[in-house]
């Protein structure tokens, strides 16, 4: 089996779990809720989309999805100075529109899948210009120095394994736990 086909299938599985176990169960008007504290599902979706978007842009050398027309649907705090990169939900997230976040997440994951599937085994070993991609996306190095350190000088396989698939899988679990605290577990 081709390794990139296997990786694309893993991403498909994670996206399917997020869709079926979170977005198909939790009504859009409840995605802002934060039962028991922690992050809302809406923040988790925006945050994971932002990280996957940045990683995909580093892999492809293209602009982020957020830099395109979809970015205009968000408050400037969501698109400027590393908006959405923070792990903890930000006060401005109350202005996030569930429909816009879902469109953004879907567009990012579609772009990520296409990018990952096209890498090939040799492409996974290449070291993308990640710091350049983060700067191009407006992520301030002084505020997010930890991100620059974590992602820079790493092979493409790392960006696929962590910010695109692993980070999404971890936050999907968090969103499922939030769904359960909302009393919406289907089990």
N, C-alpha and C positions, 0 to 999 in steps of 0.2 A: 504494500500500500504506500502511496506517496504521502510523505509526512505532512505536506501542506494540506492535502485533502483530509487527513485525519484531524489536523488542527482546525480546519474550517468546520468539520462536523462537530467538534467539541464546542466551538463558538455557537453553532446552530442549536446544540442541545441546551446550552446555558440561556440563550435568548428565548428558546421555547419554554423553559422553566419559568423565567421571569414573566413572560406573557401569560402562560396558563395559570400560574400560581399566585400572581400578583395583579397584573393589569386586567385580567378577565374576571377577577373576584372583587377587587376593591373599587367602589364607585369613584369616578374622577373627583367629585366634590369632597371626598374624604382623604385624598392623597396628601393634603397638608397636615393632617392630624399627627400628633406626636404623643401617643399614649405611653405613659411611664417615662417621658423624657426621651432623650436620644434624637436621632434624625427622623424626619418624616420620609415616607416613601417617595414623595416628590423630590426632596433634596437628594436622596440616594440615586434616583434616576438621573437627575441633572448632573450630579457629581461624577457618576460613573461614565456618563456620556462625555463629559468634559475631559476626563482622563483618557478615555479611549480615543477621543477626537485628537487630542494632542499627540498621543502615541502613533496614531495612524498617519497624521501629518508628518511626523518625523520619519516614518517608514517610507512614505511616498514622495516626500519633498514638496507636496502640494500644501495649499492653505487648509486651515481647519474648516470643517462644515460650518462652525459657528461664525467664521469670517464671511460666509456667503449670505444669501438673502434670508435664511432662517434666523440669523443673528439679529436682524432688524425687528423680530417679533419679541425680543427680550428687552427688559430694562437695561440701561447701560452698565449698571453695577454687575450684571450677570456676564457681560462680555468684556469689561475692562479690567485691567490689573489682576489677571488671574482669577476672575470670578468663577466660582464653582470648584476650584482646585482644593480649597480647604476641606479637611475631613469633617469638621463640625459645621452644622447648618448655620448659615449666616442670617442676620436679622432681615436683610433685604429679600430673603427667599419667599417671604409672604406675598411678594409681587409676582412670583412665578405662575404662569398659566399652565394648568395641566395639559391642555392640548398642544401647546407649543413645546413643552418639555418632551412629550411623547413623540412628536414629529421629529424633534432634534435627536432624541435617542435612537429612533428607528433609522434616521438618515445616517447617523454615525455608525451604527452597527452594520448597516448595509455596505457602507464604504469600507469599514474595517474588514468585513468578510471578503470583499472583492480584493482588497489589498493583500490580506493574508494568503488567500488562495493563489494569488499571482506571484508570491515570493519565490517559491521553489526552495529546495534544500540549500542551495548555495546562497540564496538571498537571506536565509535565516542566519547565516554566519557573518554577513556584512555588518559593519558598524555605521549606523546612520548618523547624520549631523544633528543629534538630538538637541543640544544646547542652542544651536542656530534656530531650529524649529520652535523651541519654546520662546526664544526672544521674538521671533517673527509673529508668534501668536499673542504677544503682549504679556507674557508671564514674567513678572519682575524677578530677576535673579537674587536681589537682596531679600525679598520677602519669602521666596520659595527656594532658597539655596538648597534645602534638603532634596527637592525634586530634581534640581540640576545635578546634584551629587549622585542621587540614586539612578538616574536614567542615562547620564552621559557616559560615553566610552563603553557602552554595553552593546552586544550584538543584537540584531533585529529579533532574534529568538526571545530575548529577555522582554522586549516591548510587547511581543505577542503573548508570551506566557504570563506576564504580570498585568500591566495596565489594561490590556485588551480583554484577556480571558479570566485570569485569576482575580483581579480587582472586581470585575463584573460579577463573578461567581460569589465572592465574599459578600458583596453588597446585596446580591439577590437573596442570600440567606438572611441578611439583616432585614430586608424588606419583607420577607416571609414572616419573620418573627414579629415585625411591627403589625402586619396583617393579622396575625394570631392574637396579639394584644388588643386589637380592635374588635375582637370577637367574630372575625370573619373566616376562621379556619373552616375549610370544607370537610374536614375529617372529624 
